[in-house]
């Protein structure tokens, strides 16, 4: 009597099932690759914005503390924004003109007005689409009538996907004559 032959290799159905599983995995990997590229672009834009904001903060650190003197780069030019200098209301992501609409104390025109005193990134060297602003608020922490410090929020924004995105860095500058 003859023994039945053992099956060798794969059947067509097994091969198709294996190819289908591999195809589903490949589609998942393509999605991960696409998401990775998007995150890489977002990280690049955020890194540029951080460098621009840090450059402005470094320059602000060199400016003299002037106790809210009008016309100076550290003047509180728009007291209406003092409760939200860091833009927690996301106004810089929705407003097309934050400087003229009262959401920003200072912007690019103030840096241009500084002339040679401005040693940071020139406006014409900013990456396309990036804008920088800063807000200030003077604080009398011990309520003695003398401002003890100025809080500073640097806001850099850029267009991405038809909408504004923004980065905010916060700092403070102590009054050297404070009490």
Secondary structure by P-SEA (a helix, b strand, c coil): cccccccccccaaaaaaaaaaaaaaaaaaaaaaaaaaaaaaaaaaaaaaaaaaaaaaaaaaacccccccccccccccccccccccccccccccccccccccccccccaaaaaaacccccccccccccccbbbbbbbbbbcccccccccbbbbbbbbbbbccccccbbbbbbcccccccc
